[in-house]
Amino acid sequence: MNKIRDNEVNTSFYNDKTLAKEDNDFVNERIMKSKGNMKSVENYSMKLYGNGKLVTLENPKGKSALYANDGKMNYTYFILLHRPKDGAPLEIIR
């Protein structure tokens, strides 16, 4: 979802290229299984954090409102967005 973030995570965990590829393949497979299976965003709240600089969607239990179900498994996507400066578009936080 975010190549810069993925590279930073792999570097911080000292993952070699093989492990980084395995992780990338896992994430890509998860995303492919989610395509066409995302559930409607219902009964959610927009939550602001970090003095209004971070935003996410949460269900009443405080979990992400973004998820998919492929008939076998739920895939949850907890995504935080931030605005790097006033007037700038929202970006996925890494």
C-alpha positions, 0 to 999 in steps of 0.5 A: 500500500505504501512502498516508502513505509514498507521499505522503512519497516523492512530496514528497521527489522533488518529484513533481507530481500527474500523476507521483504519479498515474502512480506510484500507477496503476503500483502499483495495477496491480501489486497487481491483477496479484498478486491470486490469484497470490501464491506460497506462503511456503515455505523462508523465515526471519523476519529481525529488524533494528534491535534487534528492532524491524523484521521481514521474511520472507526466502528463503535468498538474502536476498530477500523471501519474498513474491512473485507471478507472473502467468505473465509476470512476478514481482512481489516485495514486500519489506515491513518491519514495525515495532512503534512501542512495546512491545505495539503491533501491527506496522505497515508501515514507511514 
